[in-house]
């Protein structure tokens, strides 16, 4: 990798060094995992699986998240602004559009041949 420059790939030399370090670290971790996974005597207590405490902590955190959740004003505001308001806004926009189309059809402003859904 010493011959390549960051400008060849559209990144700076520092970013290229960081990426190369990440690739090397990922390669080392993969080799360590495969070595641990294929050792028949080391993980016989865990039914043959490689026990990783960090993954176990993460899975336990995800499983018990609701038990430790405390509602705050920021949580409520996030839920209302990100979930409820867009749904209400979208519903209102669809309702007004469909009401206008229905009103135009009932008043005769839209000809039958111009309608999207018709019988013939």
ZIVEN-V814696 format. One line per field, one symbol per residue. psi: psi as a letter, one per 20 degrees, with the letter a starting at -180 (. if undefined). burial: I if it has 24 or more other ideal C-beta (glycine too) atoms within 12 Angstrom, else O. A space follows every 10 residues. Layout:
BEGIN
psi=???
burial=???
END
This chain:
BEGIN
psi=ihhqqhhhjj rrhghhgggh ghggghgghg hgghghhjoh hhkhhkkiqo oohghggghh ghhjghhjpo prhhgggggg hhggghgggg ghggghghgg ghghghijhp qhiiqgorh.
burial=OOOOOOOOOO OOOOOOOOOO OOOOOOOOOO OOOOOOOOOO OOOOOOOOOO OOOOOOOOOO OOOOOOOOOO OOOOOOOOOO OOOOOOOOOO OOOOOOOOOO OOOOOOOOOO OOOOOOOOOO
END
